[in-house]
């Protein structure tokens, strides 16, 4: 349940980029993006910060470790360069147009699950005196949860837009929403969040 939204709250959208949005998700990505666009509109009306995060994992160390389900990312430096060039040309890293990203917004490129790992997002949020974050995006149990855990450790009040996120697996999505997020923040719908936002 959403009890309140901090007066200094930022909307942080995770990996709503063309390459991620085109993957098979548990809920239609078009519906998730539409809800995210509603949040963007509401935050613009309140003149609150909007942070767009996209991901480029190619060549990152975490993609090269031993795992039961190893990453399919290339390890050879030349292959990494070629892969990045190909993905860039295909628009994989480009944010979806529906979420109305503007140059004046905050833009972060992450290389791991968390938007806080080796980026300047925390510094930028502190400069804006942000104390709360509304989180949404794809995938719930990966980029959103990874970012949420670090945001929690940095002391931000977290609000999760349950209908503005999805995962590649329904069970992973539900696990994050029902077991992880309630321990570090508040979970509600886009409509509930906007209602509280309008009370500021």
Secondary structure, 3 states (H helix, E strand, C coil): CCCCCCCCEEEEEECCEHHHHCCCCCCCHHHHHHHHHHHHHHHHHCCCCEEEEEECCCCCHHHHCCCCCCCCCCCCHHHHHHHHHHHHHCCCCCECHHHCCCCCCEEEEECCCCCCCCCCHHHHHHHCCCCEEEEEEECHHHHHHHHHHHHHHCCCEEEEEEEEEECCCHHHHHHHHHHHHHHHEEEECHHHHHHHHCCC
